[in-house]
């Protein structure tokens, strides 16, 4: 049994993109990936994928959520990528194609569904959720809490865990059709899922980087990917063969 996973990207950092590919293909057999980028203009290829992963990257354009476009803490904005990924996300939601958003991917999805972002956590009085300084290979880790009754808690079977984090923005107001599935101990939203729960497995969004964990078998590293792949399999069982 094979499945095709589309991974969005901007072709800026091949090394980081390769991390996502190794992570998701390492979680099952017969997984092939397709690189979806605004530079290639190949967003239509998402329609032929069994699931889509919205990967990390630069900040989402504040204009998309009514934010301050002159905010000096915002950087790495690509309006072309924003609109490219929003189109893919909304098409996936309409076709009920499973989506996994990671870091920027979670923020982009929340904005696409009418939510807002906190432009900079430290400016908002929160602790840093990203590595300090410019030391190559430095990582930031922190604990997250998974509330009962969520898809994440049910599938992963843990109440809390430690994750690799690298973000300075975060979800503000929650987008339509989403609910909080994890938080950090300082109250930052760390995961979102579809609401009601029956639809949750098809839209999974995490603020942390599961692809960067030292041990890929850790529940909060492998877990989001496995839930995502399971949602694809469940959709296949309902609708027949994979595309």
Rosetta blueprint (number, residue, H / E / L):
1 X L
2 X L
3 X E
4 X E
5 X E
6 X E
7 X E
8 X E
9 X E
10 X L
11 X L
12 X L
13 X L
14 X H
15 X H
16 X H
17 X H
18 X H
19 X H
20 X H
21 X H
22 X H
23 X H
24 X H
25 X H
26 X L
27 X L
28 X L
29 X L
30 X L
31 X E
32 X E
33 X E
34 X E
35 X E
36 X E
37 X E
38 X L
39 X L
40 X L
41 X L
42 X L
43 X H
44 X H
45 X H
46 X H
47 X H
48 X H
49 X L
50 X L
51 X E
52 X E
53 X E
54 X E
55 X L
56 X L
57 X L
58 X L
59 X L
60 X L
61 X L
62 X H
63 X H
64 X H
65 X H
66 X L
67 X L
68 X L
69 X L
70 X L
71 X L
72 X L
73 X L
74 X L
75 X L
76 X L
77 X L
78 X L
79 X H
80 X H
81 X H
82 X H
83 X H
84 X H
85 X H
86 X H
87 X H
88 X H
89 X H
90 X H
91 X H
92 X H
93 X H
94 X H
95 X H
96 X L
97 X L
98 X E
99 X E
100 X E
101 X E
102 X E
103 X L
104 X H
105 X H
106 X H
107 X H
108 X H
109 X H
110 X H
111 X H
112 X H
113 X L
114 X L
115 X L
116 X L
117 X E
118 X E
119 X L
120 X L
121 X L
122 X L
123 X L
124 X L
125 X L
126 X L
127 X L
128 X L
129 X E
130 X L
131 X L
132 X L
133 X L
134 X L
135 X L
136 X L
137 X L
138 X L
139 X L
140 X E
141 X E
142 X E
143 X E
144 X E
145 X E
146 X L
147 X L
148 X L
149 X L
150 X L
151 X H
152 X H
153 X H
154 X H
155 X H
156 X H
157 X L
158 X L
159 X L
160 X E
161 X E
162 X E
163 X E
164 X E
165 X E
166 X L
167 X E
168 X L
169 X L
170 X E
171 X E
172 X L
173 X L
174 X L
175 X L
176 X L
177 X L
178 X E
179 X E
180 X E
181 X E
182 X E
183 X E
184 X E
185 X L
186 X L
187 X L
188 X L
189 X E
190 X E
191 X E
192 X E
193 X E
194 X E
195 X L
196 X L
197 X H
198 X H
199 X H
200 X H
201 X H
202 X H
203 X E
204 X E
205 X E
206 X E
207 X L
208 X L
209 X L
210 X H
211 X H
212 X H
213 X L
214 X L
215 X L
216 X L
217 X L
218 X L
219 X H
220 X H
221 X H
222 X H
223 X H
224 X H
225 X H
226 X H
227 X H
228 X H
229 X H
230 X H
231 X H
232 X H
233 X H
234 X H
235 X H
236 X H
237 X H
238 X H
239 X H
240 X L
241 X L
242 X L
243 X L
